[in-house]
């Protein structure tokens, strides 16, 4: 009798695993990527964030915190850290992921980082130069990535594009993130 019971449990586990394999529990929709070939090799992709409508969270010491009721930790180590979380959109204005922008000060040197997460593709971590270039944009280096973005290096440019339409319901502007991906060179196998 016990052998039949154990066989039934194992058969049930196998049937459940087979059913999950045949019919995935999560069928993540993937928006088609809008990627172009860069002039000097690699690929480029442009994301944008409509401000303030795409801001999900903002927090920091001595700073207005959003959403209302969010309490920024009163920890001494977080005294110079501020964080914002945004929805990320593609050129078709479709929301394709989220991004977190973190600013901090370590001694006299400021730190500015972006983490861009595209659920169907992976994430990239970008360390920005906190000093703006001529023209007001910042350039950062892609430090690492995950899933299909893992084998890439390159740069991301951040710039603010103010809205000049004058429309009453227009956004204040948008943050434009322009990514240039370059495949890392593989070491030859011996």
N, C-alpha and C positions, 0 to 999 in steps of 0.2 A: 504494500500500500504506500509506504514512504517513497519507494522508487518511482511510482506513478506520479506522486505529488511533485517530487523534484523534477521529473521529466516535464511535467506540465508547466512549472515555473520557467525552466530553461526554454521551452518551446514558446511560451508567452513573451519572454525577453527577446528572443530571436524574431518573433513576429512583429513586435513593437519597433525594434531596430530596423527591420526591413521596411515597415510602413513609413517610418521617419525618413529613410533614405529615398524611397519612391515618391513621397509627398512631403517636401520640406516644410517644417513648421514655420519658418520665416522665408518669405519670398520677397526679398528686398528689391524695390524698383530702382533701376539705375537710369538716371538722366544721361543721355548721350553727351560725352565730353566734347567740348568745343576747343580743340587743340590745333594750333597752326605750327608749321615748320619755321623755326627761327633762321635768320639769314646766315649766321655763322655756325650752323649746326645745332642740333638739339630741337626741342619743342618749346612752345610758349602757350600760356593759358592765362586768361584774365578773369579775375573774380571781382565782385564789388559788394559793398555793404551800404545800404541806404540808411543814413543817419537822420533822425533818431529811431525810425520805425523798426530797424533790424537789431537794435541793441536789446539783448535779453537780460543782461546783468551788468552792473557796474559797482565797484566797491573799492574802498581804500580809506586810509586814516584821514580824518579832517576833510572828507569829500562827501558829496551827496551820494547816498547809496540807493541803488535800484535793484530789484523791486522794493516797494515800501515794506518795511518790516524786516528786511534783511539786516542782520547785525554783523558788522565787520569785526573780526576777532580783535580784542584789545590785548594783543601779545606784542611784547617789545621787539621781537624779531621781524614782525610784519609792519613795523613803523614806517617804512619807506616804500612799501609794496602797494601797487594798485592794479586791479584786474578788471577787464571788460570781456564779456562774452557776446558774440554777434552771430546772427544768421548770415551765411555766405550764399551769394547768388552768382549765377553764370550770366553770359551775354543775353540769354533769353529771359532774364529776370526771374528764373526759377530758383527756389531755394534748394541747394545741393549739399549743404553741410553746415558746420558751425566752425567758428574760429575764436580763440582766446588770445587776447593781447595783454601781456604782463609788462609793467614798467616798475623798475626798482632802482635804488641807489645803493651802491656798495662803496662806502667811503666817499671819494670824490667822483668816482666813475659811474655814470648812469648805465642801466641795462634795459634793453627793450627786446622782447621776444614775441613771436607769433607761433601758435600751434593751429594748423588748419586741418580739420578732420572732415573727410568726404566719406560717409559711411560705406558706400559701395566700392571705394577704391583704396582707402587707407588714410594715413595722416602724414603731415610733414612738420618738422620743427625748424623754425627760422630764427636765427640770431641776427637782429637788425643793428645797423650802425645808428646809435641814438642821435648823432649829429646830422641834421638835414643837409642835403646837397644843394647846390645852386638850383633854384626852381622850387624848393620846398619839399622834394621827395626824399625818402630814405631808401637805402639799399641794404639788404640782408642776405646772408649766405644760408642755403639749405644745409643744415647739419646732419639730419637723418630723416628717414621716412619708414613707413611700415607698408606691408602688403605690396601692391603693385607700385608704390612710390618708394620702395626700399632701396632699389639700386640706382637712385638718382642723386645727382648733386646739382648745383646751379645757384640761382639768385632769385630773390623776390623783391620787387620794388613796391613801396607803399607811397601813395600820394592822395592828397585830399582834393576832391573836385567839388567846388561850391556850386550850388544850384543858382543859375542866373535867369531862370524862366520867368520869375515874377508871379507865378501862379499861386493862388491862396492855399491850395492843398499840397504844394510841392514839398519835398523833403529839404532839409537844410543843406544837404549835399550828400556826397558818398565817399567812402574810402575805397580806393581802387588798389587791388593787389595783383600785380603782374608777375607771374612765375615763369622763369626760364629754366627748363629741365635739360640736363645733360647726363647721359648714361655714364656711370663710372667705368673706367677701364678695368677689365678683368686681368688678374695675374695669370700668365701662361702656366699651364699644368705641365708637370714634368713626367 
